[in-house]
Amino acid sequence: MSIPKISVDFNNADTDGRLRLSTNGALADIKRMHIQLQDGLEVILNDNEGLEATGIIEFSQTENIWVAKIDWNKIKNI
């Protein structure tokens, strides 16, 4: 099974540095690809402008939304 790719805004991070998956682009990708979000799911995050990172899905109890934890030092220019 391939790793799902989700559109994100790298400027839309929570206070823990996790990317919020609540943007229109992320929600559209999740719906279109029928991704079942769950803690620990590995995803590829892409801003559609040349940046990409691997992330691990987590549920933010604080904001009551799904987020992706990334290593900010491993963001790639593609």
CNS distance restraints for C-alpha pairs under 8 A (distance, minus, plus):
assign (resid   3 and name CA) (resid  42 and name CA) 6.65 0.50 0.50
assign (resid   3 and name CA) (resid  43 and name CA) 5.54 0.50 0.50
assign (resid   3 and name CA) (resid  44 and name CA) 6.63 0.50 0.50
assign (resid   4 and name CA) (resid  33 and name CA) 7.91 0.50 0.50
assign (resid   4 and name CA) (resid  35 and name CA) 7.52 0.50 0.50
assign (resid   4 and name CA) (resid  42 and name CA) 7.79 0.50 0.50
assign (resid   4 and name CA) (resid  43 and name CA) 5.21 0.50 0.50
assign (resid   4 and name CA) (resid  44 and name CA) 6.12 0.50 0.50
assign (resid   5 and name CA) (resid  29 and name CA) 7.80 0.50 0.50
assign (resid   5 and name CA) (resid  43 and name CA) 5.88 0.50 0.50
assign (resid   5 and name CA) (resid  44 and name CA) 4.54 0.50 0.50
assign (resid   5 and name CA) (resid  45 and name CA) 5.75 0.50 0.50
assign (resid   5 and name CA) (resid  46 and name CA) 6.95 0.50 0.50
assign (resid   6 and name CA) (resid  25 and name CA) 7.79 0.50 0.50
assign (resid   6 and name CA) (resid  26 and name CA) 5.57 0.50 0.50
assign (resid   6 and name CA) (resid  29 and name CA) 5.75 0.50 0.50
assign (resid   6 and name CA) (resid  30 and name CA) 6.93 0.50 0.50
assign (resid   6 and name CA) (resid  43 and name CA) 7.09 0.50 0.50
assign (resid   6 and name CA) (resid  44 and name CA) 6.19 0.50 0.50
assign (resid   6 and name CA) (resid  45 and name CA) 5.02 0.50 0.50
assign (resid   6 and name CA) (resid  46 and name CA) 6.17 0.50 0.50
assign (resid   7 and name CA) (resid  25 and name CA) 5.46 0.50 0.50
assign (resid   7 and name CA) (resid  26 and name CA) 4.90 0.50 0.50
assign (resid   7 and name CA) (resid  29 and name CA) 6.79 0.50 0.50
assign (resid   7 and name CA) (resid  45 and name CA) 5.85 0.50 0.50
assign (resid   7 and name CA) (resid  46 and name CA) 4.94 0.50 0.50
assign (resid   7 and name CA) (resid  47 and name CA) 5.42 0.50 0.50
assign (resid   7 and name CA) (resid  48 and name CA) 6.78 0.50 0.50
assign (resid   8 and name CA) (resid  12 and name CA) 7.92 0.50 0.50
assign (resid   8 and name CA) (resid  19 and name CA) 7.37 0.50 0.50
assign (resid   8 and name CA) (resid  20 and name CA) 7.69 0.50 0.50
assign (resid   8 and name CA) (resid  21 and name CA) 6.81 0.50 0.50
assign (resid   8 and name CA) (resid  23 and name CA) 7.08 0.50 0.50
assign (resid   8 and name CA) (resid  25 and name CA) 6.68 0.50 0.50
assign (resid   8 and name CA) (resid  26 and name CA) 5.73 0.50 0.50
assign (resid   8 and name CA) (resid  45 and name CA) 6.08 0.50 0.50
assign (resid   8 and name CA) (resid  46 and name CA) 5.81 0.50 0.50
assign (resid   8 and name CA) (resid  47 and name CA) 5.11 0.50 0.50
assign (resid   9 and name CA) (resid  19 and name CA) 7.49 0.50 0.50
assign (resid   9 and name CA) (resid  23 and name CA) 7.64 0.50 0.50
assign (resid   9 and name CA) (resid  47 and name CA) 5.73 0.50 0.50
assign (resid  10 and name CA) (resid  19 and name CA) 6.64 0.50 0.50
assign (resid  10 and name CA) (resid  47 and name CA) 6.87 0.50 0.50
assign (resid  12 and name CA) (resid  19 and name CA) 5.91 0.50 0.50
assign (resid  12 and name CA) (resid  20 and name CA) 6.08 0.50 0.50
assign (resid  13 and name CA) (resid  17 and name CA) 5.22 0.50 0.50
assign (resid  13 and name CA) (resid  18 and name CA) 5.15 0.50 0.50
assign (resid  13 and name CA) (resid  19 and name CA) 4.31 0.50 0.50
assign (resid  13 and name CA) (resid  20 and name CA) 5.75 0.50 0.50
assign (resid  14 and name CA) (resid  18 and name CA) 5.44 0.50 0.50
assign (resid  14 and name CA) (resid  19 and name CA) 6.44 0.50 0.50
assign (resid  14 and name CA) (resid  20 and name CA) 6.75 0.50 0.50
assign (resid  17 and name CA) (resid  69 and name CA) 7.18 0.50 0.50
assign (resid  17 and name CA) (resid  70 and name CA) 7.77 0.50 0.50
assign (resid  18 and name CA) (resid  67 and name CA) 5.86 0.50 0.50
assign (resid  18 and name CA) (resid  68 and name CA) 5.30 0.50 0.50
assign (resid  18 and name CA) (resid  69 and name CA) 4.59 0.50 0.50
assign (resid  18 and name CA) (resid  70 and name CA) 6.49 0.50 0.50
assign (resid  19 and name CA) (resid  67 and name CA) 5.32 0.50 0.50
assign (resid  19 and name CA) (resid  68 and name CA) 5.10 0.50 0.50
assign (resid  19 and name CA) (resid  69 and name CA) 6.54 0.50 0.50
assign (resid  19 and name CA) (resid  70 and name CA) 7.62 0.50 0.50
assign (resid  20 and name CA) (resid  65 and name CA) 7.40 0.50 0.50
assign (resid  20 and name CA) (resid  66 and name CA) 6.48 0.50 0.50
assign (resid  20 and name CA) (resid  67 and name CA) 4.48 0.50 0.50
assign (resid  20 and name CA) (resid  68 and name CA) 6.61 0.50 0.50
assign (resid  21 and name CA) (resid  26 and name CA) 5.45 0.50 0.50
assign (resid  21 and name CA) (resid  27 and name CA) 6.76 0.50 0.50
assign (resid  21 and name CA) (resid  65 and name CA) 7.37 0.50 0.50
assign (resid  21 and name CA) (resid  66 and name CA) 5.67 0.50 0.50
assign (resid  21 and name CA) (resid  67 and name CA) 5.25 0.50 0.50
assign (resid  21 and name CA) (resid  68 and name CA) 7.15 0.50 0.50
assign (resid  22 and name CA) (resid  26 and name CA) 6.33 0.50 0.50
assign (resid  22 and name CA) (resid  27 and name CA) 6.11 0.50 0.50
assign (resid  22 and name CA) (resid  65 and name CA) 7.02 0.50 0.50
assign (resid  22 and name CA) (resid  66 and name CA) 7.26 0.50 0.50
assign (resid  23 and name CA) (resid  27 and name CA) 6.11 0.50 0.50
assign (resid  24 and name CA) (resid  28 and name CA) 5.98 0.50 0.50
assign (resid  25 and name CA) (resid  29 and name CA) 6.22 0.50 0.50
assign (resid  26 and name CA) (resid  30 and name CA) 6.14 0.50 0.50
assign (resid  27 and name CA) (resid  31 and name CA) 6.13 0.50 0.50
assign (resid  28 and name CA) (resid  32 and name CA) 5.91 0.50 0.50
assign (resid  29 and name CA) (resid  33 and name CA) 5.98 0.50 0.50
assign (resid  30 and name CA) (resid  34 and name CA) 5.80 0.50 0.50
assign (resid  30 and name CA) (resid  35 and name CA) 5.05 0.50 0.50
assign (resid  30 and name CA) (resid  36 and name CA) 7.73 0.50 0.50
assign (resid  31 and name CA) (resid  35 and name CA) 6.64 0.50 0.50
assign (resid  37 and name CA) (resid  41 and name CA) 6.95 0.50 0.50
assign (resid  37 and name CA) (resid  57 and name CA) 7.07 0.50 0.50
assign (resid  37 and name CA) (resid  66 and name CA) 7.64 0.50 0.50
assign (resid  38 and name CA) (resid  57 and name CA) 6.44 0.50 0.50
assign (resid  38 and name CA) (resid  58 and name CA) 6.91 0.50 0.50
assign (resid  38 and name CA) (resid  59 and name CA) 7.68 0.50 0.50
assign (resid  39 and name CA) (resid  56 and name CA) 7.52 0.50 0.50
assign (resid  39 and name CA) (resid  57 and name CA) 5.21 0.50 0.50
assign (resid  39 and name CA) (resid  58 and name CA) 4.62 0.50 0.50
assign (resid  39 and name CA) (resid  59 and name CA) 6.51 0.50 0.50
assign (resid  40 and name CA) (resid  56 and name CA) 5.47 0.50 0.50
assign (resid  40 and name CA) (resid  57 and name CA) 5.32 0.50 0.50
assign (resid  40 and name CA) (resid  58 and name CA) 6.47 0.50 0.50
assign (resid  41 and name CA) (resid  56 and name CA) 5.55 0.50 0.50
assign (resid  41 and name CA) (resid  57 and name CA) 5.19 0.50 0.50
assign (resid  42 and name CA) (resid  54 and name CA) 7.10 0.50 0.50
assign (resid  42 and name CA) (resid  55 and name CA) 5.77 0.50 0.50
assign (resid  42 and name CA) (resid  56 and name CA) 4.67 0.50 0.50
assign (resid  42 and name CA) (resid  57 and name CA) 6.44 0.50 0.50
assign (resid  43 and name CA) (resid  54 and name CA) 5.85 0.50 0.50
assign (resid  43 and name CA) (resid  55 and name CA) 5.29 0.50 0.50
assign (resid  43 and name CA) (resid  56 and name CA) 6.25 0.50 0.50
assign (resid  43 and name CA) (resid  57 and name CA) 7.32 0.50 0.50
assign (resid  44 and name CA) (resid  52 and name CA) 6.98 0.50 0.50
assign (resid  44 and name CA) (resid  53 and name CA) 5.85 0.50 0.50
assign (resid  44 and name CA) (resid  54 and name CA) 4.56 0.50 0.50
assign (resid  44 and name CA) (resid  55 and name CA) 6.07 0.50 0.50
assign (resid  45 and name CA) (resid  52 and name CA) 5.47 0.50 0.50
assign (resid  45 and name CA) (resid  53 and name CA) 5.22 0.50 0.50
assign (resid  45 and name CA) (resid  54 and name CA) 5.98 0.50 0.50
assign (resid  45 and name CA) (resid  55 and name CA) 6.64 0.50 0.50
assign (resid  46 and name CA) (resid  50 and name CA) 7.45 0.50 0.50
assign (resid  46 and name CA) (resid  51 and name CA) 5.80 0.50 0.50
assign (resid  46 and name CA) (resid  52 and name CA) 4.43 0.50 0.50
assign (resid  46 and name CA) (resid  53 and name CA) 6.69 0.50 0.50
assign (resid  47 and name CA) (resid  51 and name CA) 5.65 0.50 0.50
assign (resid  47 and name CA) (resid  52 and name CA) 6.63 0.50 0.50
assign (resid  50 and name CA) (resid  77 and name CA) 5.41 0.50 0.50
assign (resid  50 and name CA) (resid  78 and name CA) 5.01 0.50 0.50
assign (resid  51 and name CA) (resid  75 and name CA) 6.59 0.50 0.50
assign (resid  51 and name CA) (resid  76 and name CA) 5.61 0.50 0.50
assign (resid  51 and name CA) (resid  77 and name CA) 4.78 0.50 0.50
assign (resid  51 and name CA) (resid  78 and name CA) 6.02 0.50 0.50
assign (resid  52 and name CA) (resid  75 and name CA) 5.68 0.50 0.50
assign (resid  52 and name CA) (resid  76 and name CA) 5.19 0.50 0.50
assign (resid  52 and name CA) (resid  77 and name CA) 6.47 0.50 0.50
assign (resid  52 and name CA) (resid  78 and name CA) 6.82 0.50 0.50
assign (resid  53 and name CA) (resid  70 and name CA) 6.86 0.50 0.50
assign (resid  53 and name CA) (resid  71 and name CA) 7.75 0.50 0.50
assign (resid  53 and name CA) (resid  74 and name CA) 6.61 0.50 0.50
assign (resid  53 and name CA) (resid  75 and name CA) 4.80 0.50 0.50
assign (resid  53 and name CA) (resid  76 and name CA) 6.19 0.50 0.50
assign (resid  54 and name CA) (resid  70 and name CA) 6.32 0.50 0.50
assign (resid  54 and name CA) (resid  71 and name CA) 7.84 0.50 0.50
assign (resid  54 and name CA) (resid  75 and name CA) 7.92 0.50 0.50
assign (resid  55 and name CA) (resid  68 and name CA) 5.31 0.50 0.50
assign (resid  55 and name CA) (resid  69 and name CA) 5.25 0.50 0.50
assign (resid  55 and name CA) (resid  70 and name CA) 4.67 0.50 0.50
assign (resid  55 and name CA) (resid  71 and name CA) 7.66 0.50 0.50
assign (resid  56 and name CA) (resid  68 and name CA) 5.18 0.50 0.50
assign (resid  56 and name CA) (resid  69 and name CA) 5.17 0.50 0.50
assign (resid  56 and name CA) (resid  70 and name CA) 6.76 0.50 0.50
assign (resid  57 and name CA) (resid  66 and name CA) 6.94 0.50 0.50
assign (resid  57 and name CA) (resid  67 and name CA) 5.81 0.50 0.50
assign (resid  57 and name CA) (resid  68 and name CA) 4.43 0.50 0.50
assign (resid  57 and name CA) (resid  69 and name CA) 6.39 0.50 0.50
assign (resid  58 and name CA) (resid  66 and name CA) 5.96 0.50 0.50
assign (resid  58 and name CA) (resid  67 and name CA) 5.42 0.50 0.50
assign (resid  58 and name CA) (resid  68 and name CA) 5.89 0.50 0.50
assign (resid  58 and name CA) (resid  69 and name CA) 7.03 0.50 0.50
assign (resid  59 and name CA) (resid  64 and name CA) 7.04 0.50 0.50
assign (resid  59 and name CA) (resid  65 and name CA) 5.96 0.50 0.50
assign (resid  59 and name CA) (resid  66 and name CA) 4.53 0.50 0.50
assign (resid  59 and name CA) (resid  67 and name CA) 5.99 0.50 0.50
assign (resid  60 and name CA) (resid  64 and name CA) 5.37 0.50 0.50
assign (resid  60 and name CA) (resid  65 and name CA) 5.40 0.50 0.50
assign (resid  60 and name CA) (resid  66 and name CA) 5.88 0.50 0.50
assign (resid  60 and name CA) (resid  67 and name CA) 6.40 0.50 0.50
assign (resid  61 and name CA) (resid  65 and name CA) 7.26 0.50 0.50
assign (resid  71 and name CA) (resid  75 and name CA) 7.20 0.50 0.50
